[in-house]
Amino acid sequence: MAKKRSIRSYEATEDLNVWPSFTDLMANAFMIISLFLLLALFKSLFLKYTAEETQNNLSDTERQVRLLEAEIYNLENQLRASSSSIRQLENKLGESADSIRQLRESSSQLQVLLRRSQRQSSSKITKLETEIKNLKSAPPVVVIQDSGEYQFASGSAGLPRELKNYITQDLVDRIERISQQRNLYVVEIIGHTDGQVNFGSGNLDEKLEEVAKGEQSIHTLRPGSNADLGLMRALEVVKQLQAVQLKTGRLEGVRFHAYSAAQLQLPSGDFADPNRQPDASRRRIEIRFSPLGRAETVR
């Protein structure tokens, strides 16, 4: 009996000891739940923070994307502008290439022309040098213009006083100097007239030799043509030079020949066209020098 009460008392006591365990269990459960809630709260906060960071990063990324898109747009515009510039440059290069081709062709043509011109110039230079050499080696031609104080009276061969003084002084000095320098001994005196018609009755066929020998005066001659008049004037200049030669002994060894060219030759040396008008520029006395050569007779 006592043993039964003891067992019941133990069971009652054991029943009373369950509550603390239950409270401990509940406390532990509460703590675990609180821990889970705290973890859930931390996780929520972490997710929120992460979401905000992600949102911020996304916003920055979007801004960067927009900036990149704007930059790409600008680059595309620059690329289009560069492409346009490249096309323009290509066109200009094409035009430049054409221009270069044309310039090369022109250069080739110019080189051909230059070589041709050089050949022609060389030929002309050689010709000019030859002419200059000939001119330097050739004696000068002294021309006494029939004008002013040296003008003959119309149809006359009488020497004006001024012309006579020029012949006896200046012309003698010049002939002497040229003859000595170049070893020339023949002086040709040529009379030139203009194209006026001479209607006189000439007597040169009758008296020319006597006048040339000094047996008669030049005034006894009457020209029947311009050829007569030119010869008369040339002969009078020769006679004046011979008189100085005889009187002074100068011009030793020099021989004088008188010729007439009438109205045939212009001062340029070309044949004259018919012109019957007075022309003082064609009336002149020419003094030419030549060496005393050996005559060769052709039979």
URLINTA-V868911 format. One record per run of one state. SS is the DSSP state (H for helix, E for strand, - for the rest). FROM is the first residue (numbers start at 0). LEN is the number of residues. Records with the same first field share a line. If there is no record, write none. Layout:
BEGIN
SS->FROM-LEN, FROM-LEN
END
This chain:
BEGIN
-->0-1, 137-4, 145-2, 150-10, 182-3, 192-11, 212-5, 220-5, 248-6, 262-2, 265-5, 271-8, 282-1, 290-9
H->1-136, 147-3, 160-22, 203-9, 217-3, 225-23, 279-3
E->141-4, 185-7, 254-8, 264-1, 270-1, 283-7
END
